Amino acid sequence: MITVLGGGITGLSTAWFLAQQLPSAVSIKLVEGSSRLGGWMRTDKRQAGGKEFIVERGPRTLRTGASREACAVLELAEDLGLQSQIITAPKLSAAARNR
């Protein structure tokens, strides 16, 4: 059995990749100390002016590039079918400078 500590984006990603790489006979246990998964990520429903809207909270950016970690993030997005939803910012943009 493999135990992954923490159900934030890192723990969830780690458990996902282990499940993809290891034989199904290997048990993966995810341990989270709080009452919900997602760490800093969460979706809040709010109301204002009589209208309901959704606020997404969490990490503002995921860094990409040639690092092993960046490749893993992009591979996860592809595995989940999210590549069309990725929005990039040039390294010199205000968003990239204000991380």
GUVEXZA-658955 format. One record per atom (N, C-alpha, C, O, CB): atom name; residue number from 1; x, y, z. Coordinates in steps of 0.001 Angstrom, whole numbers, plus 524288, in hexadecimal, padded with zeros to 5 digits. Glycine has a CB too. Layout:
N
["CA",NUM,[X,Y,Z]]
...
end
This chain:
99
["N",1,[80349,7FB66,80000]]
["CA",1,[80000,80000,80000]]
["C",1,[80375,804D7,80000]]
["O",1,[80785,80502,80291]]
["CB",1,[7FC44,7FFFF,804BF]]
["N",2,[801C4,808BB,7FD17]]
["CA",2,[8045F,80DD1,7FCF8]]
["C",2,[8009A,811C3,7FF57]]
["O",2,[7FC00,811E6,7FDF4]]
["CB",2,[80605,80F6D,7F73A]]
["N",3,[80295,814F9,802EB]]
["CA",3,[7FF5D,818FB,8055C]]
["C",3,[80137,81E54,80380]]
["O",3,[805DB,81F90,803C8]]
["CB",3,[7FF98,81897,80B6D]]
["N",4,[7FD93,82176,8019C]]
["CA",4,[7FEA6,826D7,7FFF2]]
["C",4,[7FC54,82A66,8041D]]
["O",4,[7F7AE,82A19,8054F]]
["CB",4,[7FC49,8280F,7FA51]]
["N",5,[7FF9F,82DC7,8064E]]
["CA",5,[7FDDC,8315E,80A62]]
["C",5,[7FC42,83690,80805]]
["O",5,[7FF66,83923,80573]]
["CB",5,[80227,83231,80E7B]]
["N",6,[7F773,83819,808DC]]
["CA",6,[7F580,83D29,8070E]]
["C",6,[7F238,83CB2,80232]]
["O",6,[7F3DE,83A67,7FE4D]]
["CB",6,[7F9F7,840D0,8060B]]
["N",7,[7ED8A,83EE2,8026D]]
["CA",7,[7E9E5,83EAB,7FE15]]
["C",7,[7E980,843BE,7FB19]]
["O",7,[7E573,844DF,7F8C4]]
["CB",7,[7E4A7,83D2C,7FFFF]]
["N",8,[7EDB4,846E0,7FB20]]
["CA",8,[7EDDF,84B8D,7F7E2]]
["C",8,[7EF5C,84A0E,7F255]]
["O",8,[7EF6E,8456F,7F101]]
["CB",8,[7F1C1,84F99,7FA20]]
["N",9,[7F08D,84DE7,7EF17]]
["CA",9,[7F1C3,84CD1,7E99C]]
["C",9,[7F682,8493C,7E917]]
["O",9,[7F6A3,845F2,7E596]]
["CB",9,[7F2BA,851EB,7E6A8]]
["N",10,[7FA63,849CE,7EC7B]]
["CA",10,[7FF03,84679,7EC23]]
["C",10,[7FDBB,840DB,7ED98]]
["O",10,[7FF47,83D3E,7EAD3]]
["CB",10,[80358,8488F,7EFAA]]
["N",11,[7FAF6,84011,7F1DA]]
["CA",11,[7F988,83ACF,7F37D]]
["C",11,[7F5F0,83823,7EF9D]]
["O",11,[7F6A8,8338B,7EE64]]
["CB",11,[7F6F9,83AF7,7F8C3]]
["N",12,[7F20E,83AFD,7EDAC]]
["CA",12,[7EE6E,838C5,7E9E1]]
["C",12,[7F142,83756,7E4CC]]
["O",12,[7F03C,8333B,7E283]]
["CB",12,[7E9FA,83CA2,7E8C3]]
["N",13,[7F4CF,83ABE,7E30C]]
["CA",13,[7F7CD,839AA,7DE4D]]
["C",13,[7FB5E,834F8,7DF12]]
["O",13,[7FBDF,831AD,7DB9B]]
["CB",13,[7FB04,83E75,7DCB6]]
["N",14,[7FDD3,834B0,7E39A]]
["CA",14,[8014E,8304A,7E4BC]]
["C",14,[7FE48,82B2B,7E4B6]]
["O",14,[7FFFA,8275B,7E251]]
["CB",14,[80408,8310F,7EA07]]
["N",15,[7F9D9,82B10,7E758]]
["CA",15,[7F6A7,82651,7E779]]
["C",15,[7F4E4,824CB,7E1F9]]
["O",15,[7F4E2,8202F,7E09C]]
["CB",15,[7F1DE,82719,7EB0B]]
["N",16,[7F369,828A6,7DED4]]
["CA",16,[7F1BA,827A2,7D96F]]
["C",16,[7F61D,82510,7D650]]
["O",16,[7F54B,8210C,7D3CC]]
["CB",16,[7F000,82CC3,7D6BF]]
["N",17,[7FACE,82769,7D67D]]
["CA",17,[7FF21,82551,7D36C]]
["C",17,[800CF,81FF6,7D55C]]
["O",17,[8021D,81C94,7D233]]
["CB",17,[803BB,8290B,7D391]]
["N",18,[800CF,81F1E,7DA6F]]
["CA",18,[80216,819ED,7DC74]]
["C",18,[7FE25,815E5,7DA77]]
["O",18,[7FF9E,81196,7D8E9]]
["CB",18,[80230,819F7,7E27E]]
["N",19,[7F936,8174C,7DA87]]
["CA",19,[7F522,813BC,7D8AD]]
["C",19,[7F5C9,8127D,7D2E1]]
["O",19,[7F481,80E2D,7D12E]]
["CB",19,[7EFBA,81617,7D9A7]]
["N",20,[7F7C4,81636,7CFD7]]
["CA",20,[7F89E,81558,7CA43]]
["C",20,[7FD67,811F7,7C93B]]
["O",20,[7FD86,80F05,7C56E]]
["CB",20,[7F932,81A88,7C777]]
["N",21,[80160,81261,7CC9F]]
["CA",21,[80663,80FDB,7CBA2]]
["C",21,[806F8,80A7D,7CE20]]
["O",21,[809D5,80732,7CC1C]]
["CB",21,[80AA6,81346,7CD85]]
["N",22,[8044B,80991,7D27B]]
["CA",22,[80508,804C0,7D56E]]
["C",22,[800EE,800AD,7D40E]]
["O",22,[7FCB1,80201,7D238]]
["CB",22,[804E3,805E0,7DB3E]]
["N",23,[80230,7FBB8,7D4F0]]
["CA",23,[7FE4A,7F7A5,7D3F9]]
["C",23,[7F982,7F86C,7D777]]
["O",23,[7F9F2,7FA8C,7DBC2]]
["CB",23,[800AD,7F232,7D4E5]]
["N",24,[7F504,7F6B8,7D5A7]]
["CA",24,[7F02B,7F77A,7D8A0]]
["C",24,[7F03A,7F497,7DDD7]]
["O",24,[7ED16,7F5C2,7E148]]
["CB",24,[7EB83,7F5AB,7D569]]
["N",25,[7F3BF,7F0DC,7DE71]]
["CA",25,[7F427,7EDFE,7E366]]
["C",25,[7F67C,7F15A,7E7C6]]
["O",25,[7F5F9,7F00D,7EC60]]
["CB",25,[7F779,7E917,7E2A6]]
["N",26,[7F908,7F5A7,7E654]]
["CA",26,[7FB52,7F928,7EA3E]]
["C",26,[7F70B,7FCC8,7EC44]]
["O",26,[7F478,7FF7C,7E93B]]
["CB",26,[7FFFE,7FC60,7E7E6]]
["N",27,[7F651,7FCD1,7F15A]]
["CA",27,[7F25D,8001D,7F3D2]]
["C",27,[7F4AB,80582,7F4F3]]
["O",27,[7F905,805F3,7F6F3]]
["CB",27,[7F04F,7FD8F,7F8EE]]
["N",28,[7F1BA,80996,7F3A6]]
["CA",28,[7F368,80EF6,7F4AF]]
["C",28,[7EF78,81164,7F862]]
["O",28,[7EACB,81187,7F748]]
["CB",28,[7F3E4,8123C,7EF82]]
["N",29,[7F168,8134E,7FCC7]]
["CA",29,[7EE03,815BE,800B9]]
["C",29,[7EF54,81B87,800FB]]
["O",29,[7F3E2,81CF6,80185]]
["CB",29,[7EEB1,81318,8063B]]
["N",30,[7EB64,81ED8,80099]]
["CA",30,[7EC0C,82481,800FB]]
["C",30,[7EA11,8263D,80651]]
["O",30,[7E593,82534,807AD]]
["CB",30,[7E916,8276B,7FC78]]
["N",31,[7ED5A,828DA,80955]]
["CA",31,[7EBED,82A94,80E97]]
["C",31,[7EBB3,83088,80E9C]]
["O",31,[7EF81,83326,80D44]]
["CB",31,[7EFE8,82885,812C6]]
["N",32,[7E727,832A9,81027]]
["CA",32,[7E666,83856,81079]]
["C",32,[7E497,839B2,815F6]]
["O",32,[7E115,8372A,81810]]
["CB",32,[7E25E,83A4C,80C4D]]
["N",33,[7E6F2,83DA8,81847]]
["CA",33,[7E5BC,83F25,81DA2]]
["C",33,[7E0C4,84258,81E3D]]
["O",33,[7DE98,8429B,82286]]
["CB",33,[7EA28,8421E,81FD2]]
["N",34,[7DEEF,844C7,81A0F]]
["CA",34,[7DA3C,847F8,81A83]]
["C",34,[7D57E,844E0,818A5]]
["O",34,[7D5F6,84051,81730]]
["CB",34,[7DACF,84D16,8175A]]
["N",35,[7D0FD,84757,818B2]]
["CA",35,[7CC1F,844AE,81747]]
["C",35,[7CB21,8448B,81160]]
["O",35,[7C733,84262,80FA5]]
["CB",35,[7C794,84750,819F5]]
["N",36,[7CEAA,846D6,80E44]]
["CA",36,[7CDD9,846EF,8089F]]
["C",36,[7D309,84690,805BC]]
["O",36,[7D727,847E2,807D6]]
["CB",36,[7CAEF,84BE9,80702]]
["N",37,[7D2C3,844C4,800ED]]
["CA",37,[7D757,84480,7FD8F]]
["C",37,[7D7E7,849A0,7FA92]]
["O",37,[7D432,84CAB,7FA37]]
["CB",37,[7D6F2,83FD2,7F9BE]]
["N",38,[7DC78,84A8E,7F875]]
["CA",38,[7DD4D,84F11,7F517]]
["C",38,[7E11C,85309,7F72F]]
["O",38,[7E2F5,85659,7F43B]]
["CB",38,[7D851,851A8,7F41E]]
["N",39,[7E25D,852D2,7FC3A]]
["CA",39,[7E60F,856A2,7FE5C]]
["C",39,[7E406,85C2A,7FDAB]]
["O",39,[7DFB3,85D6D,7FF59]]
["CB",39,[7EB6A,85614,7FBBE]]
["N",40,[7E72D,85F74,7FB30]]
["CA",40,[7E5B3,864EE,7FA5A]]
["C",40,[7E17C,86584,7F633]]
["O",40,[7DEF9,8699B,7F5E3]]
["CB",40,[7EA76,8681C,7F8CF]]
["N",41,[7E0AC,86181,7F303]]
["CA",41,[7DCC9,861DC,7EED7]]
["C",41,[7D755,860F7,7F10E]]
["O",41,[7D676,85D65,7F429]]
["CB",41,[7DDF8,85DDF,7EA77]]
["N",42,[7D3B5,8643F,7EF69]]
["CA",42,[7CE42,86370,7F0F3]]
["C",42,[7CAC5,866BA,7ED64]]
["O",42,[7CC71,86A91,7EB09]]
["CB",42,[7CD5F,864E5,7F6D6]]
["N",43,[7C5E7,8650F,7ED1D]]
["CA",43,[7C1F8,867E1,7EA22]]
["C",43,[7BDE3,869DC,7EDF6]]
["O",43,[7BB9F,866D0,7F0EB]]
["CB",43,[7BF74,8645A,7E5D0]]
["N",44,[7BCF5,86EF4,7EDE8]]
["CA",44,[7B907,8714A,7F14F]]
["C",44,[7B495,87361,7EDF1]]
["O",44,[7B580,875D2,7E9E7]]
["CB",44,[7BB6F,875B7,7F4BB]]
["N",45,[7AFC4,87267,7EFA1]]
["CA",45,[7AB39,874BC,7ED0F]]
["C",45,[7A99F,87978,7F03E]]
["O",45,[7A90A,8792B,7F502]]
["CB",45,[7A696,870BB,7EC85]]
["N",46,[7A8E9,87DD5,7ED91]]
["CA",46,[7A76E,882BC,7F031]]
["C",46,[7A2E1,8853D,7ED59]]
["O",46,[7A18A,883CB,7E8F6]]
["CB",46,[7AC1D,88694,7F070]]
["N",47,[7A08C,88907,7EFF9]]
["CA",47,[79C4E,88C00,7ED9E]]
["C",47,[79D64,891D1,7EE3A]]
["O",47,[79F5D,8939A,7F23C]]
["CB",47,[796FF,88A89,7F01D]]
["N",48,[79C0F,894B0,7EA29]]
["CA",48,[79C76,89A61,7EA4D]]
["C",48,[798A1,89C8E,7E650]]
["O",48,[79849,89A9B,7E1EE]]
["CB",48,[7A230,89C46,7E927]]
["N",49,[795D3,8A080,7E7CD]]
["CA",49,[79215,8A2EF,7E43F]]
["C",49,[78DEA,89F29,7E25C]]
["O",49,[78BF4,89FA8,7DE00]]
["CB",49,[794E6,8A533,7DFA1]]
["N",50,[78C91,89B64,7E5A6]]
["CA",50,[78897,8979D,7E43C]]
["C",50,[78A64,8935A,7E088]]
["O",50,[78736,89039,7DEBC]]
["CB",50,[7842B,89A5A,7E1E2]]
["N",51,[78F7E,89329,7DF58]]
["CA",51,[7918A,88F30,7DBCF]]
["C",51,[7957F,88BCE,7DEAC]]
["O",51,[79882,88DAF,7E1EB]]
["CB",51,[7940B,891B9,7D6F1]]
["N",52,[7956E,886CD,7DD69]]
["CA",52,[79935,88332,7DFAB]]
["C",52,[79DD6,882AE,7DBFC]]
["O",52,[79D29,8827B,7D73A]]
["CB",52,[796B1,87DCA,7E0BE]]
["N",53,[7A285,88278,7DE2B]]
["CA",53,[7A72F,881B6,7DAF4]]
["C",53,[7AB09,87E47,7DDE1]]
["O",53,[7AA7B,87D62,7E292]]
["CB",53,[7A9B9,88704,7D97F]]
["N",54,[7AEE5,87C66,7DB1A]]
["CA",54,[7B2CE,878D7,7DD41]]
["C",54,[7B805,87B9E,7DD89]]
["O",54,[7B993,87E4F,7D9DF]]
["CB",54,[7B33F,873CF,7D9EF]]
["N",55,[7BABD,87AF3,7E1F0]]
["CA",55,[7C001,87D0D,7E2A5]]
["C",55,[7C3AF,87870,7E34E]]
["O",55,[7C303,87544,7E6DB]]
["CB",55,[7C050,880E0,7E778]]
["N",56,[7C789,87811,7DFEC]]
["CA",56,[7CB79,873FA,7E055]]
["C",56,[7D022,87631,7E34D]]
["O",56,[7D224,87A5D,7E202]]
["CB",56,[7CD23,871EA,7DAD2]]
["N",57,[7D1D1,87352,7E74F]]
["CA",57,[7D653,8750E,7EA60]]
["C",57,[7DA86,870D0,7EA34]]
["O",57,[7D95E,86C2F,7E997]]
["CB",57,[7D4B8,8764C,7F025]]
["N",58,[7DF4C,87277,7EAC1]]
["CA",58,[7E388,86EB0,7EAD1]]
["C",58,[7E87F,87114,7E8C1]]
["O",58,[7E90E,875DA,7E8A1]]
["CB",58,[7E21D,869E8,7E7AA]]
["N",59,[7EC20,86DC5,7E722]]
["CA",59,[7F102,86FDB,7E510]]
["C",59,[7EFE5,87336,7E04A]]
["O",59,[7ECB9,871CA,7DCF7]]
["CB",59,[7F4D6,86B68,7E3AD]]
["N",60,[7F284,877A7,7DFF9]]
["CA",60,[7F17D,87B27,7DB96]]
["C",60,[7F3DD,87922,7D68A]]
["O",60,[7F1C1,87A09,7D250]]
["CB",60,[7F394,8808F,7DCC1]]
["N",61,[7F83C,87668,7D6F9]]
["CA",61,[7FAD9,874A3,7D23D]]
["C",61,[7FD58,86F51,7D31F]]
["O",61,[7FE46,86DAB,7D78A]]
["CB",61,[7FEF9,8789D,7D07E]]
["N",62,[7FE5E,86CC1,7CEE2]]
["CA",62,[80199,86813,7CED1]]
["C",62,[80607,8693B,7CB10]]
["O",62,[8051E,86AA2,7C68E]]
["CB",62,[7FE68,86307,7CD27]]
["N",63,[80ABA,868A7,7CCE0]]
["CA",63,[80F31,869DA,7C983]]
["C",63,[81036,86562,7C5C3]]
["O",63,[81009,860CB,7C72F]]
["CB",63,[81416,86AF6,7CCC9]]
["N",64,[81145,866DC,7C0F8]]
["CA",64,[8129A,862FE,7BD03]]
["C",64,[81820,86411,7BB1D]]
["O",64,[81A8C,867EA,7BCAF]]
["CB",64,[80EA4,86319,7B863]]
["N",65,[81A0C,860C8,7B7D9]]
["CA",65,[81F56,86153,7B5D7]]
["C",65,[82185,85BF3,7B4CE]]
["O",65,[81E9D,85857,7B387]]
["CB",65,[822DB,86462,7B9AD]]
["N",66,[8269D,85B60,7B559]]
["CA",66,[82927,8566F,7B40D]]
["C",66,[82A33,85305,7B8D4]]
["O",66,[82C51,84EBD,7B846]]
["CB",66,[82E37,8577C,7B142]]
["N",67,[828C7,854CA,7BD74]]
["CA",67,[829E6,851B3,7C224]]
["C",67,[82681,84CCA,7C255]]
["O",67,[8226E,84C84,7BFCB]]
["CB",67,[82908,85502,7C716]]
["N",68,[82831,848FE,7C553]]
["CA",68,[8253D,84422,7C604]]
["C",68,[81FD9,84546,7C845]]
["O",68,[81BF6,842F5,7C6A5]]
["CB",68,[82839,84051,7C99A]]
["N",69,[81FA6,848E3,7CC0A]]
["CA",69,[81AB7,84A3C,7CE87]]
["C",69,[816FB,84CCE,7CAB5]]
["O",69,[81255,84B92,7CAA1]]
["CB",69,[81BA8,84DD0,7D326]]
["N",70,[818FE,85060,7C78B]]
["CA",70,[815B5,85314,7C3B4]]
["C",70,[8138B,84F35,7BFB6]]
["O",70,[80EFD,84F8E,7BE35]]
["CB",70,[818D6,8576C,7C0E9]]
["N",71,[816C7,84B8C,7BE04]]
["CA",71,[814F5,84797,7BA4A]]
["C",71,[810B1,8443D,7BCBC]]
["O",71,[80CF8,842BE,7BA16]]
["CB",71,[81989,8441E,7B874]]
["N",72,[81136,8430D,7C1CA]]
["CA",72,[80D38,83FED,7C478]]
["C",72,[8080E,842DA,7C4B9]]
["O",72,[803EB,8407F,7C40D]]
["CB",72,[80F09,83E7A,7CA01]]
["N",73,[8083C,84801,7C5B3]]
["CA",73,[80373,84B23,7C5DF]]
["C",73,[800C2,84B10,7C08D]]
["O",73,[7FC04,84A57,7C03D]]
["CB",73,[804AA,850D2,7C78A]]
["N",74,[803BD,84BCE,7BC69]]
["CA",74,[80175,84BD1,7B72A]]
["C",74,[7FF6A,8466E,7B5AC]]
["O",74,[7FB68,84604,7B30D]]
["CB",74,[8057C,84DA6,7B326]]
["N",75,[8021C,8424F,7B74D]]
["CA",75,[80045,83D02,7B638]]
["C",75,[7FB20,83BEE,7B917]]
["O",75,[7F792,83985,7B6EE]]
["CB",75,[80473,838F7,7B7D2]]
["N",76,[7FAC6,83DBB,7BDF5]]
["CA",76,[7F5F1,83D09,7C0E9]]
["C",76,[7F167,83FDC,7BE3E]]
["O",76,[7ED24,83DB1,7BDBF]]
["CB",76,[7F69E,83F09,7C68A]]
["N",77,[7F252,844AC,7BC89]]
["CA",77,[7EE3D,847A2,7B9CB]]
["C",77,[7EC7D,844BF,7B4E1]]
["O",77,[7E7D7,84497,7B3A9]]
["CB",77,[7F037,84D27,7B85D]]
["N",78,[7F035,8427B,7B215]]
["CA",78,[7EEE2,83F86,7AD5F]]
["C",78,[7EBCA,83A96,7AEBD]]
["O",78,[7E7E1,83965,7AC34]]
["CB",78,[7F3E0,83E12,7AA58]]
["N",79,[7ED8B,837B5,7B2BF]]
["CA",79,[7EACC,832F5,7B461]]
["C",79,[7E52D,83414,7B5ED]]
["O",79,[7E1B9,830D6,7B516]]
["CB",79,[7EDA6,83064,7B8E9]]
["N",80,[7E43F,838A6,7B82E]]
["CA",80,[7DF07,83A19,7B9F3]]
["C",80,[7DBDE,83CE8,7B5BB]]
["O",80,[7D766,83E6F,7B6A3]]
["CB",80,[7DF6D,83D84,7BEBD]]
["N",81,[7DE34,83D94,7B120]]
["CA",81,[7DB76,84023,7ACD1]]
["C",81,[7DAD4,845F9,7AD96]]
["O",81,[7D710,84846,7ABAE]]
["CB",81,[7D634,83DB6,7AC19]]
["N",82,[7DE7D,84869,7B060]]
["CA",82,[7DE01,84DFC,7B19F]]
["C",82,[7E199,85180,7AE60]]
["O",82,[7E1B5,8563B,7AF37]]
["CB",82,[7DF23,84ED1,7B754]]
["N",83,[7E486,84F45,7AAB2]]
["CA",83,[7E860,8526D,7A7E2]]
["C",83,[7E5FB,85709,7A4FB]]
["O",83,[7E895,85B06,7A44F]]
["CB",83,[7EB49,84F0E,7A415]]
["N",84,[7E11C,8569B,7A33E]]
["CA",84,[7DEAC,85AF6,7A073]]
["C",84,[7DD33,85F71,7A41F]]
["O",84,[7DBF3,863B9,7A253]]
["CB",84,[7D9D4,85912,79D8E]]
["N",85,[7DD58,85E7C,7A94B]]
["CA",85,[7DBEF,86282,7AD12]]
["C",85,[7E0AB,86545,7AF70]]
["O",85,[7E014,868B8,7B2BD]]
["CB",85,[7D8B6,86024,7B15D]]
["N",86,[7E553,863C3,7ADC4]]
["CA",86,[7EA13,86633,7AFD4]]
["C",86,[7EABF,86B93,7AD67]]
["O",86,[7EA7E,86C31,7A8A4]]
["CB",86,[7EEF1,862C0,7AEC0]]
["N",87,[7EB9C,86F6F,7B0B7]]
["CA",87,[7ECA1,874C4,7AEFB]]
["C",87,[7F23F,8760D,7B078]]
["O",87,[7F3B8,875A1,7B507]]
["CB",87,[7E8A7,878C8,7B176]]
["N",88,[7F554,87797,7ACAE]]
["CA",88,[7FAD5,878BB,7ADC3]]
["C",88,[7FBBB,87E9C,7AE0F]]
["O",88,[7F8CF,881B6,7ABD4]]
["CB",88,[7FE5E,8764D,7A98B]]
["N",89,[7FFD4,88008,7B0DC]]
["CA",89,[80173,88585,7B140]]
["C",89,[80739,885CE,7AFF0]]
["O",89,[80A4E,882BD,7B200]]
["CB",89,[80057,887D3,7B6D8]]
["N",90,[808C7,88971,7AC86]]
["CA",90,[80E57,88A05,7AB53]]
["C",90,[81170,88B47,7B047]]
["O",90,[80F68,88DBD,7B3E0]]
["CB",90,[80F2C,88E54,7A730]]
["N",91,[8165E,88991,7B070]]
["CA",91,[81999,88A5E,7B51D]]
["C",91,[81A21,8901E,7B6A2]]
["O",91,[81ADE,89150,7BB3C]]
["CB",91,[81EF9,88814,7B43D]]
["N",92,[819C7,8939F,7B2EE]]
["CA",92,[81A71,8992E,7B417]]
["C",92,[81543,89C00,7B52D]]
["O",92,[81539,8A0BC,7B607]]
["CB",92,[81D36,89BD1,7AF96]]
["N",93,[810F6,89927,7B527]]
["CA",93,[80BE9,89BAB,7B61E]]
["C",93,[80B6C,89D36,7BBDD]]
["O",93,[80E40,89B35,7BF33]]
["CB",93,[8075F,89800,7B48A]]
["N",94,[807CC,8A0CD,7BCFA]]
["CA",94,[806EA,8A280,7C260]]
["C",94,[80540,89DE2,7C5C7]]
["O",94,[806D0,89D8C,7CA50]]
["CB",94,[802BC,8A6DA,7C293]]
["N",95,[80217,89A52,7C39F]]
["CA",95,[80059,895CE,7C69E]]
["C",95,[804F2,8925B,7C82A]]
["O",95,[80525,8906C,7CC8F]]
["CB",95,[7FC60,892A5,7C37D]]
["N",96,[8089D,89194,7C49D]]
["CA",96,[80D1F,88E3B,7C5C1]]
["C",96,[810DA,890DE,7C993]]
["O",96,[81344,88E3A,7CCC9]]
["CB",96,[81005,88CD6,7C0B3]]
["N",97,[8115A,895FC,7C946]]
["CA",97,[814EB,898CB,7CCDA]]
["C",97,[8129F,89938,7D25B]]
["O",97,[81589,899D4,7D621]]
["CB",97,[8161B,89E4E,7CAB9]]
["N",98,[80D78,898E9,7D2D9]]
["CA",98,[80AE1,8999C,7D7E1]]
["C",98,[8090C,89459,7DA1F]]
["O",98,[80477,893B8,7DB6F]]
["CB",98,[80635,89D5C,7D74C]]
["N",99,[80C9D,890A1,7DA8B]]
["CA",99,[80B2E,88B6B,7DC8E]]
["C",99,[80B4A,88B7A,7E25D]]
["O",99,[80A35,8877F,7E4D6]]
["CB",99,[80ED6,88726,7DA7D]]
end
